[in-house]
């Protein structure tokens, strides 16, 4: 089969890239090894509850990259609901209180002592005013925070603040410039974090429709064998059931998995192995569907000391649960050591359950749906100063018509925003590929 573009993987990056290319007249084939599309955006229903693959908050959906993607497709951004900051509670040592979202709320929050409130306000103002271009790329988040305050409790809180906003544990090792950039773009936006009505299926169903309505094809159950390479270019992707030739190829696989599609002893294999050692970010996730309202006086709890997160997603997006019910998501952010050890992950689950018992009394009796993901992959590369120097580029140096769109790309964004930004970059680059190159491939 011959087509314009072959995309490997039907996750967020693959579907968004395919939709953007299809909208610009390119015939797209997406090869997905699984039996469902969506990848880590996969959504399904169980007893009337809508479950995403793990937590699915979208940063700045109406003012950020998602709005750019949907605008290019001539579509509205899917409807999102937004958590109420005053109903978001933090457990910090013996204190349990809402931090709020505005200056006057922070200055009256019971989460900190009077002196602590002033220290947190000082750090928040420093986040907003930091000149990133003057900040060394080697400075970590912990080092930056310690340059603003010497209060151990506030330092501890700011580390946890970075965990919950990046899913990275520990967060102190993150690049300060990267995290501060993310915070400056999103923390002070009105649409800071939104939860999508109907789950992320709403988003990728729209992309699937755009692909298929423009003669594109999504092939499920299609594991790609090593790519065919001819003269420094990819000539075809081979699966058990077909051979797919194209002008351009897009790899959306996590960098840890990508070397499998390159021929042994090829230059491409060596190139892909450069990024396979990037350390990813993982979490232990439990989704719970309750047949009644378990708690109605808060919607979010974060345990600072243990890096545990509980969020009633159905409060912001009510149609995630049947009327009179609740959908709760619980996450334990995993360190690399915990992610690699079954015993340590079980300990993290035990901690999650203790928190459920404490904050959501009666949850076991109310739960009619439970889904556990013990090592959910959140993002393909931790944004540490070291990793940032070795992120995946837009284009392969050993196969000139191979492009990369995944969440380990060298893009200064966070989480899913990396996938969406990569989709835009790749689709723009392919559309302007010289005509002579495409003709040479077709001959």
PAZA-270438 format. One record per residue (C-alpha): residue in one letter; x negated, z negated, y; residue number from 0. Coordinates in pm, whole numbers. Layout:
N
<fimi r="A" x="X" z="Z" y="Y" k="NUM"/>
...
***
This chain:
443
<fimi r="X" x="0" z="0" y="0" k="0"/>
<fimi r="X" x="-127" z="89" y="348" k="1"/>
<fimi r="X" x="-29" z="-101" y="660" k="2"/>
<fimi r="X" x="-161" z="-186" y="1007" k="3"/>
<fimi r="X" x="-246" z="-553" y="952" k="4"/>
<fimi r="X" x="-274" z="-777" y="646" k="5"/>
<fimi r="X" x="-240" z="-1150" y="713" k="6"/>
<fimi r="X" x="-349" z="-1400" y="448" k="7"/>
<fimi r="X" x="-124" z="-1705" y="462" k="8"/>
<fimi r="X" x="234" z="-1758" y="583" k="9"/>
<fimi r="X" x="191" z="-2089" y="762" k="10"/>
<fimi r="X" x="230" z="-2149" y="1135" k="11"/>
<fimi r="X" x="-71" z="-1933" y="1227" k="12"/>
<fimi r="X" x="18" z="-1650" y="991" k="13"/>
<fimi r="X" x="385" z="-1627" y="1084" k="14"/>
<fimi r="X" x="321" z="-1658" y="1457" k="15"/>
<fimi r="X" x="46" z="-1394" y="1443" k="16"/>
<fimi r="X" x="267" z="-1164" y="1236" k="17"/>
<fimi r="X" x="561" z="-1200" y="1475" k="18"/>
<fimi r="X" x="345" z="-1130" y="1781" k="19"/>
<fimi r="X" x="192" z="-821" y="1620" k="20"/>
<fimi r="X" x="528" z="-695" y="1493" k="21"/>
<fimi r="X" x="674" z="-731" y="1841" k="22"/>
<fimi r="X" x="398" z="-501" y="1967" k="23"/>
<fimi r="X" x="474" z="-232" y="1708" k="24"/>
<fimi r="X" x="231" z="-323" y="1433" k="25"/>
<fimi r="X" x="341" z="-305" y="1071" k="26"/>
<fimi r="X" x="245" z="-635" y="913" k="27"/>
<fimi r="X" x="209" z="-754" y="553" k="28"/>
<fimi r="X" x="170" z="-1129" y="501" k="29"/>
<fimi r="X" x="35" z="-1247" y="166" k="30"/>
<fimi r="X" x="140" z="-1603" y="80" k="31"/>
<fimi r="X" x="20" z="-1769" y="-239" k="32"/>
<fimi r="X" x="308" z="-2018" y="-244" k="33"/>
<fimi r="X" x="674" z="-1964" y="-322" k="34"/>
<fimi r="X" x="794" z="-2065" y="24" k="35"/>
<fimi r="X" x="683" z="-1973" y="374" k="36"/>
<fimi r="X" x="591" z="-2217" y="647" k="37"/>
<fimi r="X" x="283" z="-2380" y="498" k="38"/>
<fimi r="X" x="244" z="-2718" y="667" k="39"/>
<fimi r="X" x="553" z="-2631" y="873" k="40"/>
<fimi r="X" x="760" z="-2609" y="556" k="41"/>
<fimi r="X" x="1109" z="-2754" y="595" k="42"/>
<fimi r="X" x="1376" z="-2821" y="334" k="43"/>
<fimi r="X" x="1702" z="-3011" y="296" k="44"/>
<fimi r="X" x="1786" z="-3295" y="59" k="45"/>
<fimi r="X" x="2130" z="-3462" y="58" k="46"/>
<fimi r="X" x="2191" z="-3341" y="412" k="47"/>
<fimi r="X" x="1856" z="-3463" y="549" k="48"/>
<fimi r="X" x="1603" z="-3218" y="693" k="49"/>
<fimi r="X" x="1246" z="-3292" y="584" k="50"/>
<fimi r="X" x="937" z="-3139" y="733" k="51"/>
<fimi r="X" x="593" z="-3150" y="574" k="52"/>
<fimi r="X" x="489" z="-3475" y="732" k="53"/>
<fimi r="X" x="533" z="-3563" y="1101" k="54"/>
<fimi r="X" x="636" z="-3274" y="1321" k="55"/>
<fimi r="X" x="613" z="-3363" y="1686" k="56"/>
<fimi r="X" x="538" z="-3058" y="1900" k="57"/>
<fimi r="X" x="330" z="-3123" y="2212" k="58"/>
<fimi r="X" x="475" z="-2972" y="2530" k="59"/>
<fimi r="X" x="713" z="-2731" y="2353" k="60"/>
<fimi r="X" x="876" z="-2609" y="2674" k="61"/>
<fimi r="X" x="571" z="-2591" y="2900" k="62"/>
<fimi r="X" x="285" z="-2529" y="2657" k="63"/>
<fimi r="X" x="164" z="-2275" y="2403" k="64"/>
<fimi r="X" x="487" z="-2261" y="2200" k="65"/>
<fimi r="X" x="673" z="-2151" y="2513" k="66"/>
<fimi r="X" x="411" z="-1877" y="2560" k="67"/>
<fimi r="X" x="457" z="-1751" y="2203" k="68"/>
<fimi r="X" x="837" z="-1754" y="2220" k="69"/>
<fimi r="X" x="832" z="-1592" y="2563" k="70"/>
<fimi r="X" x="619" z="-1304" y="2431" k="71"/>
<fimi r="X" x="878" z="-1258" y="2157" k="72"/>
<fimi r="X" x="1165" z="-1258" y="2406" k="73"/>
<fimi r="X" x="1307" z="-1575" y="2254" k="74"/>
<fimi r="X" x="1402" z="-1917" y="2381" k="75"/>
<fimi r="X" x="1205" z="-2219" y="2270" k="76"/>
<fimi r="X" x="1392" z="-2394" y="1987" k="77"/>
<fimi r="X" x="1592" z="-2692" y="2108" k="78"/>
<fimi r="X" x="1387" z="-3011" y="2101" k="79"/>
<fimi r="X" x="1473" z="-3375" y="2157" k="80"/>
<fimi r="X" x="1239" z="-3621" y="2324" k="81"/>
<fimi r="X" x="1181" z="-3986" y="2227" k="82"/>
<fimi r="X" x="1265" z="-4246" y="2492" k="83"/>
<fimi r="X" x="939" z="-4414" y="2590" k="84"/>
<fimi r="X" x="1102" z="-4751" y="2651" k="85"/>
<fimi r="X" x="1224" z="-4750" y="2289" k="86"/>
<fimi r="X" x="872" z="-4689" y="2158" k="87"/>
<fimi r="X" x="712" z="-5016" y="2050" k="88"/>
<fimi r="X" x="352" z="-5108" y="1978" k="89"/>
<fimi r="X" x="225" z="-5395" y="1762" k="90"/>
<fimi r="X" x="-101" z="-5521" y="1916" k="91"/>
<fimi r="X" x="-223" z="-5845" y="1759" k="92"/>
<fimi r="X" x="53" z="-6102" y="1825" k="93"/>
<fimi r="X" x="224" z="-5884" y="2087" k="94"/>
<fimi r="X" x="513" z="-5648" y="2012" k="95"/>
<fimi r="X" x="651" z="-5455" y="2306" k="96"/>
<fimi r="X" x="718" z="-5120" y="2465" k="97"/>
<fimi r="X" x="446" z="-4977" y="2687" k="98"/>
<fimi r="X" x="682" z="-4741" y="2871" k="99"/>
<fimi r="X" x="587" z="-4410" y="3030" k="100"/>
<fimi r="X" x="572" z="-4487" y="3402" k="101"/>
<fimi r="X" x="342" z="-4698" y="3614" k="102"/>
<fimi r="X" x="599" z="-4968" y="3691" k="103"/>
<fimi r="X" x="686" z="-4995" y="3319" k="104"/>
<fimi r="X" x="321" z="-5034" y="3223" k="105"/>
<fimi r="X" x="272" z="-5305" y="3484" k="106"/>
<fimi r="X" x="558" z="-5511" y="3341" k="107"/>
<fimi r="X" x="497" z="-5443" y="2970" k="108"/>
<fimi r="X" x="470" z="-5745" y="2744" k="109"/>
<fimi r="X" x="216" z="-5557" y="2531" k="110"/>
<fimi r="X" x="-72" z="-5676" y="2752" k="111"/>
<fimi r="X" x="-170" z="-5978" y="2953" k="112"/>
<fimi r="X" x="-158" z="-5940" y="3332" k="113"/>
<fimi r="X" x="-528" z="-5862" y="3334" k="114"/>
<fimi r="X" x="-485" z="-5626" y="3041" k="115"/>
<fimi r="X" x="-216" z="-5430" y="3224" k="116"/>
<fimi r="X" x="-454" z="-5372" y="3513" k="117"/>
<fimi r="X" x="-728" z="-5260" y="3273" k="118"/>
<fimi r="X" x="-499" z="-5016" y="3090" k="119"/>
<fimi r="X" x="-370" z="-4878" y="3421" k="120"/>
<fimi r="X" x="-730" z="-4826" y="3530" k="121"/>
<fimi r="X" x="-813" z="-4632" y="3212" k="122"/>
<fimi r="X" x="-495" z="-4421" y="3236" k="123"/>
<fimi r="X" x="-579" z="-4327" y="3593" k="124"/>
<fimi r="X" x="-932" z="-4239" y="3482" k="125"/>
<fimi r="X" x="-790" z="-4009" y="3210" k="126"/>
<fimi r="X" x="-587" z="-3826" y="3468" k="127"/>
<fimi r="X" x="-871" z="-3794" y="3717" k="128"/>
<fimi r="X" x="-1166" z="-3718" y="3488" k="129"/>
<fimi r="X" x="-1358" z="-3402" y="3581" k="130"/>
<fimi r="X" x="-1413" z="-3248" y="3238" k="131"/>
<fimi r="X" x="-1668" z="-2993" y="3359" k="132"/>
<fimi r="X" x="-1898" z="-3281" y="3455" k="133"/>
<fimi r="X" x="-1864" z="-3461" y="3123" k="134"/>
<fimi r="X" x="-2134" z="-3413" y="2858" k="135"/>
<fimi r="X" x="-1998" z="-3249" y="2542" k="136"/>
<fimi r="X" x="-2182" z="-3511" y="2336" k="137"/>
<fimi r="X" x="-1992" z="-3808" y="2481" k="138"/>
<fimi r="X" x="-1746" z="-3960" y="2234" k="139"/>
<fimi r="X" x="-1407" z="-4107" y="2316" k="140"/>
<fimi r="X" x="-1534" z="-4456" y="2236" k="141"/>
<fimi r="X" x="-1830" z="-4416" y="2469" k="142"/>
<fimi r="X" x="-1607" z="-4288" y="2748" k="143"/>
<fimi r="X" x="-1359" z="-4576" y="2714" k="144"/>
<fimi r="X" x="-1639" z="-4833" y="2706" k="145"/>
<fimi r="X" x="-1767" z="-4687" y="3033" k="146"/>
<fimi r="X" x="-1429" z="-4771" y="3190" k="147"/>
<fimi r="X" x="-1363" z="-5121" y="3051" k="148"/>
<fimi r="X" x="-1545" z="-5396" y="2863" k="149"/>
<fimi r="X" x="-1228" z="-5569" y="2744" k="150"/>
<fimi r="X" x="-1237" z="-5558" y="2359" k="151"/>
<fimi r="X" x="-858" z="-5565" y="2327" k="152"/>
<fimi r="X" x="-814" z="-5274" y="2568" k="153"/>
<fimi r="X" x="-1089" z="-5076" y="2396" k="154"/>
<fimi r="X" x="-914" z="-5137" y="2064" k="155"/>
<fimi r="X" x="-583" z="-5024" y="2211" k="156"/>
<fimi r="X" x="-732" z="-4705" y="2359" k="157"/>
<fimi r="X" x="-886" z="-4617" y="2021" k="158"/>
<fimi r="X" x="-540" z="-4651" y="1865" k="159"/>
<fimi r="X" x="-391" z="-4449" y="2150" k="160"/>
<fimi r="X" x="-622" z="-4163" y="2050" k="161"/>
<fimi r="X" x="-534" z="-4202" y="1681" k="162"/>
<fimi r="X" x="-163" z="-4158" y="1741" k="163"/>
<fimi r="X" x="-220" z="-3860" y="1970" k="164"/>
<fimi r="X" x="-471" z="-3677" y="1749" k="165"/>
<fimi r="X" x="-394" z="-3811" y="1397" k="166"/>
<fimi r="X" x="-769" z="-3871" y="1366" k="167"/>
<fimi r="X" x="-884" z="-4202" y="1221" k="168"/>
<fimi r="X" x="-1118" z="-4339" y="1340" k="169"/>
<fimi r="X" x="-1066" z="-4181" y="1681" k="170"/>
<fimi r="X" x="-1366" z="-4328" y="1857" k="171"/>
<fimi r="X" x="-1584" z="-4046" y="1722" k="172"/>
<fimi r="X" x="-1374" z="-3773" y="1885" k="173"/>
<fimi r="X" x="-1519" z="-3562" y="2164" k="174"/>
<fimi r="X" x="-1419" z="-3732" y="2488" k="175"/>
<fimi r="X" x="-1396" z="-3401" y="2674" k="176"/>
<fimi r="X" x="-1170" z="-3253" y="2408" k="177"/>
<fimi r="X" x="-935" z="-3550" y="2390" k="178"/>
<fimi r="X" x="-922" z="-3598" y="2765" k="179"/>
<fimi r="X" x="-838" z="-3229" y="2805" k="180"/>
<fimi r="X" x="-549" z="-3266" y="2563" k="181"/>
<fimi r="X" x="-423" z="-3575" y="2742" k="182"/>
<fimi r="X" x="-446" z="-3416" y="3086" k="183"/>
<fimi r="X" x="-239" z="-3119" y="2966" k="184"/>
<fimi r="X" x="25" z="-3319" y="2783" k="185"/>
<fimi r="X" x="44" z="-3691" y="2864" k="186"/>
<fimi r="X" x="187" z="-3642" y="3211" k="187"/>
<fimi r="X" x="418" z="-3354" y="3115" k="188"/>
<fimi r="X" x="795" z="-3410" y="3103" k="189"/>
<fimi r="X" x="800" z="-3252" y="2755" k="190"/>
<fimi r="X" x="510" z="-3458" y="2618" k="191"/>
<fimi r="X" x="624" z="-3459" y="2253" k="192"/>
<fimi r="X" x="943" z="-3298" y="2123" k="193"/>
<fimi r="X" x="1116" z="-3302" y="1784" k="194"/>
<fimi r="X" x="1277" z="-2974" y="1684" k="195"/>
<fimi r="X" x="1645" z="-2966" y="1603" k="196"/>
<fimi r="X" x="1682" z="-2834" y="1248" k="197"/>
<fimi r="X" x="1312" z="-2898" y="1180" k="198"/>
<fimi r="X" x="1033" z="-2647" y="1217" k="199"/>
<fimi r="X" x="1228" z="-2404" y="1000" k="200"/>
<fimi r="X" x="1411" z="-2314" y="1321" k="201"/>
<fimi r="X" x="1081" z="-2191" y="1463" k="202"/>
<fimi r="X" x="943" z="-2004" y="1164" k="203"/>
<fimi r="X" x="1280" z="-1849" y="1076" k="204"/>
<fimi r="X" x="1269" z="-1678" y="1415" k="205"/>
<fimi r="X" x="919" z="-1548" y="1346" k="206"/>
<fimi r="X" x="1018" z="-1428" y="999" k="207"/>
<fimi r="X" x="1312" z="-1240" y="1150" k="208"/>
<fimi r="X" x="1084" z="-1070" y="1404" k="209"/>
<fimi r="X" x="840" z="-966" y="1131" k="210"/>
<fimi r="X" x="1101" z="-828" y="893" k="211"/>
<fimi r="X" x="1310" z="-656" y="1162" k="212"/>
<fimi r="X" x="999" z="-457" y="1258" k="213"/>
<fimi r="X" x="932" z="-332" y="903" k="214"/>
<fimi r="X" x="698" z="-618" y="816" k="215"/>
<fimi r="X" x="682" z="-771" y="470" k="216"/>
<fimi r="X" x="614" z="-1126" y="353" k="217"/>
<fimi r="X" x="495" z="-1131" y="-9" k="218"/>
<fimi r="X" x="525" z="-1471" y="-177" k="219"/>
<fimi r="X" x="333" z="-1577" y="-487" k="220"/>
<fimi r="X" x="48" z="-1349" y="-379" k="221"/>
<fimi r="X" x="-292" z="-1511" y="-431" k="222"/>
<fimi r="X" x="-566" z="-1297" y="-279" k="223"/>
<fimi r="X" x="-862" z="-1207" y="-497" k="224"/>
<fimi r="X" x="-1199" z="-1146" y="-328" k="225"/>
<fimi r="X" x="-1154" z="-891" y="-50" k="226"/>
<fimi r="X" x="-1294" z="-541" y="-86" k="227"/>
<fimi r="X" x="-1572" z="-475" y="166" k="228"/>
<fimi r="X" x="-1700" z="-130" y="257" k="229"/>
<fimi r="X" x="-1962" z="-64" y="523" k="230"/>
<fimi r="X" x="-1927" z="-397" y="698" k="231"/>
<fimi r="X" x="-1546" z="-380" y="707" k="232"/>
<fimi r="X" x="-1267" z="-513" y="492" k="233"/>
<fimi r="X" x="-1106" z="-218" y="316" k="234"/>
<fimi r="X" x="-841" z="-393" y="106" k="235"/>
<fimi r="X" x="-690" z="-723" y="-5" k="236"/>
<fimi r="X" x="-615" z="-739" y="-377" k="237"/>
<fimi r="X" x="-352" z="-954" y="-546" k="238"/>
<fimi r="X" x="-231" z="-960" y="-905" k="239"/>
<fimi r="X" x="54" z="-725" y="-813" k="240"/>
<fimi r="X" x="-91" z="-498" y="-548" k="241"/>
<fimi r="X" x="-365" z="-352" y="-335" k="242"/>
<fimi r="X" x="-318" z="-372" y="41" k="243"/>
<fimi r="X" x="-521" z="-153" y="276" k="244"/>
<fimi r="X" x="-511" z="-207" y="651" k="245"/>
<fimi r="X" x="-686" z="-150" y="982" k="246"/>
<fimi r="X" x="-724" z="-522" y="1043" k="247"/>
<fimi r="X" x="-714" z="-839" y="834" k="248"/>
<fimi r="X" x="-636" z="-1193" y="945" k="249"/>
<fimi r="X" x="-741" z="-1502" y="750" k="250"/>
<fimi r="X" x="-532" z="-1810" y="826" k="251"/>
<fimi r="X" x="-663" z="-2021" y="538" k="252"/>
<fimi r="X" x="-817" z="-2362" y="608" k="253"/>
<fimi r="X" x="-1195" z="-2323" y="641" k="254"/>
<fimi r="X" x="-1243" z="-2532" y="328" k="255"/>
<fimi r="X" x="-1047" z="-2274" y="124" k="256"/>
<fimi r="X" x="-1152" z="-1950" y="292" k="257"/>
<fimi r="X" x="-1473" z="-1878" y="90" k="258"/>
<fimi r="X" x="-1256" z="-1803" y="-216" k="259"/>
<fimi r="X" x="-1144" z="-1469" y="-64" k="260"/>
<fimi r="X" x="-1500" z="-1339" y="-17" k="261"/>
<fimi r="X" x="-1693" z="-1153" y="-290" k="262"/>
<fimi r="X" x="-1970" z="-1352" y="-453" k="263"/>
<fimi r="X" x="-2318" z="-1298" y="-305" k="264"/>
<fimi r="X" x="-2167" z="-1118" y="-3" k="265"/>
<fimi r="X" x="-2265" z="-1178" y="357" k="266"/>
<fimi r="X" x="-1903" z="-1270" y="422" k="267"/>
<fimi r="X" x="-1919" z="-1545" y="157" k="268"/>
<fimi r="X" x="-2224" z="-1692" y="329" k="269"/>
<fimi r="X" x="-2050" z="-1675" y="665" k="270"/>
<fimi r="X" x="-1733" z="-1848" y="543" k="271"/>
<fimi r="X" x="-1934" z="-2122" y="377" k="272"/>
<fimi r="X" x="-2069" z="-2220" y="720" k="273"/>
<fimi r="X" x="-1728" z="-2365" y="805" k="274"/>
<fimi r="X" x="-1622" z="-2489" y="463" k="275"/>
<fimi r="X" x="-1797" z="-2821" y="524" k="276"/>
<fimi r="X" x="-1590" z="-2905" y="830" k="277"/>
<fimi r="X" x="-1423" z="-3240" y="780" k="278"/>
<fimi r="X" x="-1045" z="-3217" y="796" k="279"/>
<fimi r="X" x="-789" z="-3477" y="906" k="280"/>
<fimi r="X" x="-542" z="-3628" y="657" k="281"/>
<fimi r="X" x="-258" z="-3877" y="652" k="282"/>
<fimi r="X" x="-44" z="-4066" y="400" k="283"/>
<fimi r="X" x="319" z="-3977" y="478" k="284"/>
<fimi r="X" x="653" z="-4117" y="365" k="285"/>
<fimi r="X" x="985" z="-3961" y="472" k="286"/>
<fimi r="X" x="1298" z="-4171" y="430" k="287"/>
<fimi r="X" x="1661" z="-4071" y="465" k="288"/>
<fimi r="X" x="1889" z="-4371" y="526" k="289"/>
<fimi r="X" x="2261" z="-4363" y="450" k="290"/>
<fimi r="X" x="2329" z="-4587" y="749" k="291"/>
<fimi r="X" x="2175" z="-4700" y="1077" k="292"/>
<fimi r="X" x="1898" z="-4938" y="974" k="293"/>
<fimi r="X" x="1783" z="-5014" y="1326" k="294"/>
<fimi r="X" x="1924" z="-4899" y="1660" k="295"/>
<fimi r="X" x="1721" z="-5093" y="1915" k="296"/>
<fimi r="X" x="1401" z="-4889" y="1886" k="297"/>
<fimi r="X" x="1289" z="-4548" y="1768" k="298"/>
<fimi r="X" x="911" z="-4584" y="1723" k="299"/>
<fimi r="X" x="662" z="-4847" y="1607" k="300"/>
<fimi r="X" x="283" z="-4817" y="1603" k="301"/>
<fimi r="X" x="60" z="-5084" y="1451" k="302"/>
<fimi r="X" x="-264" z="-5076" y="1650" k="303"/>
<fimi r="X" x="-483" z="-5273" y="1407" k="304"/>
<fimi r="X" x="-378" z="-5082" y="1095" k="305"/>
<fimi r="X" x="-315" z="-4734" y="1242" k="306"/>
<fimi r="X" x="39" z="-4721" y="1102" k="307"/>
<fimi r="X" x="315" z="-4512" y="1259" k="308"/>
<fimi r="X" x="693" z="-4531" y="1213" k="309"/>
<fimi r="X" x="931" z="-4296" y="1391" k="310"/>
<fimi r="X" x="1305" z="-4241" y="1359" k="311"/>
<fimi r="X" x="1292" z="-3865" y="1411" k="312"/>
<fimi r="X" x="1669" z="-3830" y="1395" k="313"/>
<fimi r="X" x="1707" z="-4024" y="1719" k="314"/>
<fimi r="X" x="1543" z="-3742" y="1914" k="315"/>
<fimi r="X" x="1678" z="-3464" y="1689" k="316"/>
<fimi r="X" x="2012" z="-3594" y="1550" k="317"/>
<fimi r="X" x="2081" z="-3302" y="1317" k="318"/>
<fimi r="X" x="1785" z="-3401" y="1099" k="319"/>
<fimi r="X" x="2023" z="-3653" y="937" k="320"/>
<fimi r="X" x="2395" z="-3658" y="857" k="321"/>
<fimi r="X" x="2624" z="-3836" y="1104" k="322"/>
<fimi r="X" x="2584" z="-4212" y="1084" k="323"/>
<fimi r="X" x="2251" z="-4181" y="900" k="324"/>
<fimi r="X" x="1884" z="-4190" y="1001" k="325"/>
<fimi r="X" x="1569" z="-3999" y="912" k="326"/>
<fimi r="X" x="1252" z="-4206" y="941" k="327"/>
<fimi r="X" x="895" z="-4086" y="907" k="328"/>
<fimi r="X" x="609" z="-4325" y="830" k="329"/>
<fimi r="X" x="239" z="-4238" y="846" k="330"/>
<fimi r="X" x="-85" z="-4414" y="764" k="331"/>
<fimi r="X" x="-369" z="-4230" y="936" k="332"/>
<fimi r="X" x="-649" z="-4190" y="683" k="333"/>
<fimi r="X" x="-1020" z="-4222" y="736" k="334"/>
<fimi r="X" x="-1236" z="-3969" y="545" k="335"/>
<fimi r="X" x="-1320" z="-4241" y="293" k="336"/>
<fimi r="X" x="-953" z="-4324" y="236" k="337"/>
<fimi r="X" x="-858" z="-3959" y="203" k="338"/>
<fimi r="X" x="-1115" z="-3917" y="-76" k="339"/>
<fimi r="X" x="-1023" z="-4229" y="-277" k="340"/>
<fimi r="X" x="-695" z="-4273" y="-469" k="341"/>
<fimi r="X" x="-731" z="-4651" y="-470" k="342"/>
<fimi r="X" x="-781" z="-4670" y="-94" k="343"/>
<fimi r="X" x="-486" z="-4438" y="-35" k="344"/>
<fimi r="X" x="-267" z="-4665" y="-248" k="345"/>
<fimi r="X" x="-375" z="-4958" y="-33" k="346"/>
<fimi r="X" x="-265" z="-4763" y="272" k="347"/>
<fimi r="X" x="73" z="-4701" y="112" k="348"/>
<fimi r="X" x="105" z="-5073" y="45" k="349"/>
<fimi r="X" x="36" z="-5140" y="413" k="350"/>
<fimi r="X" x="302" z="-4886" y="512" k="351"/>
<fimi r="X" x="556" z="-5060" y="290" k="352"/>
<fimi r="X" x="472" z="-5400" y="437" k="353"/>
<fimi r="X" x="539" z="-5253" y="781" k="354"/>
<fimi r="X" x="869" z="-5106" y="665" k="355"/>
<fimi r="X" x="972" z="-5445" y="530" k="356"/>
<fimi r="X" x="883" z="-5607" y="860" k="357"/>
<fimi r="X" x="1027" z="-5359" y="1109" k="358"/>
<fimi r="X" x="1315" z="-5197" y="914" k="359"/>
<fimi r="X" x="1477" z="-5476" y="714" k="360"/>
<fimi r="X" x="1703" z="-5339" y="439" k="361"/>
<fimi r="X" x="1534" z="-5000" y="427" k="362"/>
<fimi r="X" x="1502" z="-4995" y="47" k="363"/>
<fimi r="X" x="1875" z="-5040" y="-3" k="364"/>
<fimi r="X" x="1956" z="-4780" y="264" k="365"/>
<fimi r="X" x="1714" z="-4512" y="140" k="366"/>
<fimi r="X" x="1890" z="-4227" y="-40" k="367"/>
<fimi r="X" x="1607" z="-3978" y="12" k="368"/>
<fimi r="X" x="1236" z="-4055" y="-22" k="369"/>
<fimi r="X" x="947" z="-3809" y="-17" k="370"/>
<fimi r="X" x="580" z="-3909" y="-29" k="371"/>
<fimi r="X" x="276" z="-3697" y="59" k="372"/>
<fimi r="X" x="-30" z="-3909" y="-21" k="373"/>
<fimi r="X" x="-290" z="-3682" y="143" k="374"/>
<fimi r="X" x="-114" z="-3451" y="388" k="375"/>
<fimi r="X" x="-358" z="-3218" y="559" k="376"/>
<fimi r="X" x="-298" z="-3251" y="931" k="377"/>
<fimi r="X" x="-567" z="-3029" y="1081" k="378"/>
<fimi r="X" x="-863" z="-2836" y="945" k="379"/>
<fimi r="X" x="-1141" z="-2988" y="1157" k="380"/>
<fimi r="X" x="-1198" z="-3321" y="1328" k="381"/>
<fimi r="X" x="-1275" z="-3259" y="1693" k="382"/>
<fimi r="X" x="-1601" z="-3455" y="1698" k="383"/>
<fimi r="X" x="-1889" z="-3331" y="1917" k="384"/>
<fimi r="X" x="-2072" z="-3223" y="1600" k="385"/>
<fimi r="X" x="-1780" z="-3029" y="1454" k="386"/>
<fimi r="X" x="-1691" z="-2865" y="1784" k="387"/>
<fimi r="X" x="-2030" z="-2693" y="1777" k="388"/>
<fimi r="X" x="-1938" z="-2531" y="1443" k="389"/>
<fimi r="X" x="-1571" z="-2432" y="1473" k="390"/>
<fimi r="X" x="-1433" z="-2104" y="1339" k="391"/>
<fimi r="X" x="-1457" z="-1808" y="1583" k="392"/>
<fimi r="X" x="-1203" z="-1539" y="1666" k="393"/>
<fimi r="X" x="-1376" z="-1273" y="1461" k="394"/>
<fimi r="X" x="-1608" z="-1243" y="1165" k="395"/>
<fimi r="X" x="-1967" z="-1138" y="1232" k="396"/>
<fimi r="X" x="-2006" z="-979" y="887" k="397"/>
<fimi r="X" x="-1674" z="-793" y="861" k="398"/>
<fimi r="X" x="-1578" z="-652" y="1200" k="399"/>
<fimi r="X" x="-1207" z="-607" y="1126" k="400"/>
<fimi r="X" x="-1156" z="-960" y="995" k="401"/>
<fimi r="X" x="-1003" z="-1215" y="1235" k="402"/>
<fimi r="X" x="-938" z="-1587" y="1202" k="403"/>
<fimi r="X" x="-624" z="-1778" y="1303" k="404"/>
<fimi r="X" x="-615" z="-2138" y="1183" k="405"/>
<fimi r="X" x="-630" z="-2491" y="1319" k="406"/>
<fimi r="X" x="-1010" z="-2507" y="1285" k="407"/>
<fimi r="X" x="-1055" z="-2236" y="1549" k="408"/>
<fimi r="X" x="-1286" z="-2275" y="1847" k="409"/>
<fimi r="X" x="-995" z="-2336" y="2083" k="410"/>
<fimi r="X" x="-968" z="-2631" y="2320" k="411"/>
<fimi r="X" x="-626" z="-2745" y="2203" k="412"/>
<fimi r="X" x="-481" z="-3006" y="1965" k="413"/>
<fimi r="X" x="-299" z="-2986" y="1630" k="414"/>
<fimi r="X" x="-40" z="-2704" y="1609" k="415"/>
<fimi r="X" x="-132" z="-2582" y="1956" k="416"/>
<fimi r="X" x="-458" z="-2457" y="1804" k="417"/>
<fimi r="X" x="-262" z="-2246" y="1552" k="418"/>
<fimi r="X" x="-38" z="-2101" y="1822" k="419"/>
<fimi r="X" x="-324" z="-2027" y="2061" k="420"/>
<fimi r="X" x="-518" z="-1862" y="1777" k="421"/>
<fimi r="X" x="-216" z="-1645" y="1696" k="422"/>
<fimi r="X" x="-203" z="-1524" y="2055" k="423"/>
<fimi r="X" x="-578" z="-1453" y="2068" k="424"/>
<fimi r="X" x="-584" z="-1267" y="1737" k="425"/>
<fimi r="X" x="-276" z="-1055" y="1807" k="426"/>
<fimi r="X" x="-411" z="-959" y="2150" k="427"/>
<fimi r="X" x="-748" z="-866" y="2001" k="428"/>
<fimi r="X" x="-599" z="-650" y="1726" k="429"/>
<fimi r="X" x="-365" z="-465" y="1960" k="430"/>
<fimi r="X" x="-659" z="-350" y="2174" k="431"/>
<fimi r="X" x="-882" z="-249" y="1882" k="432"/>
<fimi r="X" x="-1028" z="95" y="1967" k="433"/>
<fimi r="X" x="-822" z="383" y="1833" k="434"/>
<fimi r="X" x="-1132" z="543" y="1687" k="435"/>
<fimi r="X" x="-1187" z="238" y="1465" k="436"/>
<fimi r="X" x="-833" z="246" y="1332" k="437"/>
<fimi r="X" x="-855" z="619" y="1265" k="438"/>
<fimi r="X" x="-1183" z="574" y="1082" k="439"/>
<fimi r="X" x="-1020" z="316" y="855" k="440"/>
<fimi r="X" x="-724" z="542" y="783" k="441"/>
<fimi r="X" x="-937" z="835" y="670" k="442"/>
***
